[in-house]
Amino acid sequence: MSRAGGVYWNERLAGVIRETDEGYEFAYDHDWLGSPQNEPISLTLPIRPEPYRSRTMIAFFDGLIPEGWLLSVTVRNWKLDPRDRMGLLLVACKDTIGAVSIRPLVDPEAAETETG
């Protein structure tokens, strides 16, 4: 089963990150792409219509995942493997310090049609 998360910038959907057979993929939402005043969610992820793909968790998103004692608490409370980067992203990044938050998508297949 593939997992996906909506990537929100100040409560507005900016794109979708999903787990794939090859690793991970992030694509900006078509509405985000169509508005010239929108900014990239990270300088490392400039706005473009093509998805970003990586065999490992995309660095920007990996940086949102807790570290140290907070990672230990998250792993213990959610009963996750610390190597499950997508699981950690989906449970621990719903309310981050910055403008970006990640919320699990119930139907990743529907999200594919929204961003694609």
N, C-alpha and C positions, 0 to 999 in steps of 0.2 A: 504494500500500500504506500503510495507516495503521499508526502505531507507538504503542505504549503501554508504560507502566511502572508497576509496583507501587510504591506509596508506603508505606514502612515507618516505623513509629515504634518505636524500640528493638526492632527485629526482628519486630514484629507488623504485619501488613498493616492499614493504615489506609484505603487507598483506591487509586484508579487514575487516572493522568493519561494522556490520549490525545490524539493529533493527529487533527483532524477536517478535513473539507473547509472548514469555516468558521473554523478556528483551533485552539483547544485547549479541553479539557474536563477538569475534575477532579471526581470523585464519591467520597464516602466509602463504604467497604465496608459492606454491611448489618450485618455482625457488629459493626463499630466503632460504627455508629449505635445498635445495640441495647444497648450497655453504658453505663450512666450515669456510670461513673467515667472513661471515656475523655475526653481533652481534644482540642480542635482542634489540628491540626498547626501552625496559625498563627493569631494574633489576627485576621488579615485573611481567614481562611477558617473562620468559625464552623461548628460541626457542624450540618448540615441534610441532609435527604434529597434535595433537588434538586441537580443538578450545577452547578458553577460553569463558566461559559463565557466565553471571551475570544478576540478576533480575534488578539491577540498573546499571547506566552507569559505565563501568569499570574505576576504580580510575585513572589510568594513563591518559586516554582520558578526563575524567572529569576535570583533572588538567590543560588541555590545554585551556579550555573554559574561556573566560574573566570573571572577577569579578568586583564588585564595580561599579564605574561610567562607566567603559568601557562596562560592561554587560548592563547597562541601555541604553547606546548609541546603542549597537548592537540590543537589543530587540526593541527599538523604530524604528531604521532605517529599520530593516528587518521585523517588525511587527510580532515578535515571542513571544510565551509564555515563560517566563524565566524558566519554568519547562520542556520545550521541549529541552532536552539535546542533542538529535541527531540533531535536526534542528540547534541548536547553534554550535555544533561541525562542521557541514557541511558548515556553512556560515562564521564562524569566525576563522577557523583553517587552511585555505588554505596557509597562509604565517605566520608561527610562528617564534619565536626567535630561537628555537633550530633546530635540524636536521630533526625532524618529522613534516610532514604536512598532512592534510586530504583533499581529493578532492572528491566531490560527484561523484558517479557512476551513469551513465544514466540508465544502465540495471543491477540492482542488481542480477537478475537471471543468467546472463552471468558470473558475478563475482563469483557466487557460484561454477560454473564448473571450473573456473580458480584456486581457492584455494582448492577445494575438490578433 
